[in-house]
Amino acid sequence: MREGLEKLLAAGKDSALLRLGLGNACLADGDLAMAEEHLRRAVCMDANYTAAWKQLGRVLLDSAQPTQAQHALEQGLEVARRHGDKQAEKEMQVFLKRALKAQSAGK
């Protein structure tokens, strides 16, 4: 799956949806650095893309970057609330609690 998405990107078919797909594929492969890169690009391309914000927060949390995860998730929560995306809001709240807990444990 990842190779096919990378081919689309190389062919100039760049979009927030493609970047989300690449981020998810990289996450599945355990390549957190590339997942983060693709997901950051996705939210730059479409700041209202709740799924990309949620996944970015998750990747940052998995990468032991709880403060950055908190910031991404707070932005994503704002977008989700504005758009009435209740499921994404609930999921991001769970990840945000984990990020805050990880920050407390690190201090």
C-alpha positions in Angstrom: 0.0 0.0 0.0 2.7 2.5 1.0 4.6 2.0 -2.3 1.5 2.7 -4.3 0.8 5.9 -2.4 4.5 6.9 -2.8 4.1 6.4 -6.5 1.1 8.7 -6.6 3.0 11.4 -4.7 6.0 11.1 -7.1 3.6 11.5 -10.0 2.5 14.9 -8.5 -0.8 13.8 -7.1 -0.1 15.5 -3.8 -3.1 16.1 -1.5 -4.0 16.1 2.2 -5.9 12.8 1.7 -2.8 11.2 0.1 -0.6 12.5 2.9 -3.0 11.1 5.5 -2.8 7.7 3.7 1.0 7.9 3.6 1.1 8.9 7.2 -1.1 5.9 8.2 1.0 3.5 6.0 4.2 4.8 7.6 2.7 4.4 11.0 1.7 0.8 10.2 5.3 0.2 9.1 6.6 1.7 12.3 8.3 4.6 10.5 7.2 7.3 12.9 9.5 10.0 11.5 8.0 9.7 8.0 4.5 9.4 9.4 5.0 12.6 11.2 6.4 14.3 8.1 3.4 13.3 5.9 0.8 14.1 8.6 2.3 17.6 9.2 2.1 18.2 5.5 -1.5 17.0 5.5 -2.5 19.6 8.1 -0.6 22.3 6.3 -2.5 21.5 3.2 -5.8 21.4 5.0 -5.9 22.9 8.5 -9.5 21.6 8.8 -8.7 17.9 8.3 -9.6 16.4 11.7 -8.4 12.9 10.8 -5.0 14.2 10.0 -4.8 16.2 13.3 -5.8 13.1 15.2 -3.2 10.9 13.5 -0.5 13.5 13.9 -1.2 13.7 17.6 -1.1 9.9 17.8 2.2 9.7 16.0 3.8 12.4 18.2 2.6 10.6 21.3 4.0 7.3 20.0 7.3 9.2 19.2 7.6 10.3 22.9 6.8 13.9 22.0 3.9 14.5 24.4 4.1 18.3 24.4 4.0 18.5 20.6 1.2 15.9 20.7 -0.8 18.1 23.1 -0.5 21.1 20.8 -1.5 19.1 17.7 -4.4 17.5 19.5 -5.7 20.8 20.9 -5.7 22.2 17.4 -7.5 19.1 16.1 -10.0 19.3 18.9 -10.8 22.9 18.0 -11.3 21.9 14.3 -13.5 18.9 15.3 -15.7 21.0 17.5 -16.1 23.6 14.8 -17.2 21.0 12.3 -19.3 18.9 14.7 -17.0 15.8 14.3 -17.9 14.1 17.6 -16.1 10.8 16.9 -12.8 12.5 16.1 -13.3 14.8 19.1 -13.8 11.8 21.5 -10.7 10.0 20.1 -8.5 13.1 20.3 -9.6 13.6 23.9 -8.3 10.2 24.8 -5.0 10.9 23.1 -4.8 14.3 24.8 -5.2 12.7 28.2 -2.4 10.3 27.4 -0.2 13.2 26.2 -0.9 15.1 29.4 -0.2 12.1 31.5 3.1 11.4 29.7 4.1 15.0 30.3 3.4 14.7 34.0 5.4 11.5 34.2 8.3 13.1 32.5 8.6 15.9 34.9 
